[in-house]
């Protein structure tokens, strides 16, 4: 059966091969350099040998000419011998400059003589030779030649006769050695086997040596027939082995002298004459090496330098190339081994397919366990194999054992082929988890839907009767009641407000936990929002005997973008807690700008009190739901306010922090980043003259008031020293405390807790406004600067202007229908009633109304359907939806159905008036 290949390492060369090859290359290069040097030396040696050979040949040629001239002279002299000539003839010849030398001694023929011309005699002298006659009587000098050689050293007649006839040819010349050294040429006077007279020509040894010697070519030697040197140089001399080698050479030659397996130099052998004498020139090895000393030294130095350079180069190449390559090779082997191990031990299946034919090249054990052995009916033949790499990044298929596998593939190269690396993941559990997660998500969605339905139902079912209670109490407050009844009414209203806040908190927590709470950003003034929040808690703080103050930063932007209602809710929770846990002292609400950029601003609201404080161990869990401070004597409420506030602030990308110390009080800070909107200044317009002096107990409030008045154009300064000593003619005093005695006769604005938002004139002529509104203070100062007419007394209440609108109320709950109608009548509106959308649609088609206020959830036709049908009928009447489902989604649905406004139950008269007034002015409610 075909076995699936396992991952294996490819064959690689041993790590030391590169180093060995580098060493071999270095040796080869050095050998090549040495061979080149040897070739160069061989060439130089050959040229040197050739030079010496030419010099030797030249010297030998000169010596041969020298000896040939002497032989020719001797033959000439031999030919001048006259045998048996008449005396008259010889006398006649003598008279012509030829001298007759008789040779008729022992062994001579009668009348035998030598006719020696003067020219011949001159030649003998010029050639530095001496002519002798050897006969039975011994040696006789001829032509004036003196015998200065010992007679014993001259060859005897017998010796000459012994040589006679040994040479072939006419007029043979025999070479003799007169003594130990020297050269003599001999020729018989008579022909025959044993001549009795011989002419002997003695050569001058010095002259002969001078002619033979060639300067600078080594040594020389003139060898006789036996090989003994007749003439030789003093130095260099050959040893006996060299002479033995030379004696064995009979023919002319040039070559190396070998003896005992050692070279003895080079020698040139040349024959001289016809008597077997040889002229030898030899050059010993020291002289040859001396000629090659400079090239040999240069080559040696160059080889040494080349060897050092090659070694350094090899070391550098080995260190910078071979060793890093070896290290990389080792790392590669390690990586290959590691990769093979990782592939084989990976929890995923891995295989490699050749792209050309999808042939399997490699796979690991995990894939073998999943797919089994490759065969015609195995999972290896599944569609994934044919489609791998053709579409998408991954394929999924189900194996025969039910396992769900996902195949991811990537194109790459492996062992010289284009391949596909396929990675298999077992996604069975993942699919099971997805299925479980989908089921859980569906269950969660169902739970959320159920929770949303519960919230909507609870909001509607709770707020609807609560609206009946609160609306009735509000209407009851507009009737005539005695003081006791009014006290009861305030108690009921307070308890109802607490119940409404509790319900709102519980619903908010549920919305936050379900993720249904969303923000509704809108433009608002941070100063007006802060002052409005504080004014809503001023009465409760004053009733408790607390001083409550607001301090706003004059650098605040005019308009920012944010959810003002949620910010109001957070600040309300913080102020409510501060008042709740403070028995004496004061509560201060501050807002300041801590960072400003081109289009954004970071605002910090701070609520500070002098209450009981919070221990450090309690602060860590302060923002948990239903968490209350332990040990607080006045602990009350649900403990949801801070938790909701913290979640709301984080939802607005802000931060809620607390700093508290038991016995000293607490400080809560809300830090929010808000976009800044371009808007014109919304404060009153003040003039620099007359100046404004500001007095108050709290320097922080005085500085804040001065800053705002300057921002609006006034020349405002804090009041310093005794006001009675100041020149205050024309100045206006802004007094923060009416109870502070002051002898001031000029115009005066008094900011008091009892004052309203509209200035009122007091008995002393000063204008009284609220302490918690900079706009009210600015308006009062503007009026004094413009010298406006006196205002009504503070105790004279101003009745609101009736709205005078025809309003159709559509409400299925009879109690809420009656309450809403009475609230509208209180605002001066004419009211028509309807219990559902069908009846309301009929009334709108029959009558003209200025406004329709409709409930949302009604039988037969709800409020959304009513609004859409009115728009389809072309009726432009404004529609305001009133619902107990106070969610952002419900508001969006109302606006989408064609309504102009939205009110959440319970609805008070103030909110209703504000919504109706906004619609009259063309703004959405």
PyMOL commands that set and color helices and strands:
alter all, ss='L'
color gray80, all
select helices_A, chain A and resi 17-79+87-94+118-126+151-153+157-163+205-212+240-247+285-291+293-345+365-371+379-381+383-387+428-477+483-514+526-543+564-580+616-619+641-651+699-711+723-725+774-786+814-826+837-846+863-872+888-896+909-920
alter helices_A, ss='H'
color red, helices_A
select strands_A, chain A and resi 81-82+98-102+113-117+129-135+138-142+174-176+184-188+198-203+219-223+229-232+253-259+262-272+277-283+349-354+360-363+394-398+404-414+417-426+522-524+547-552+559-562+586-596+600-609+655-661+665-677+692-695+716-718+732-735+748-752+760-761+767-770+806-810+830-834+851-855+878-883+901-904
alter strands_A, ss='S'
color yellow, strands_A
deselect
rebuild
show_as cartoon
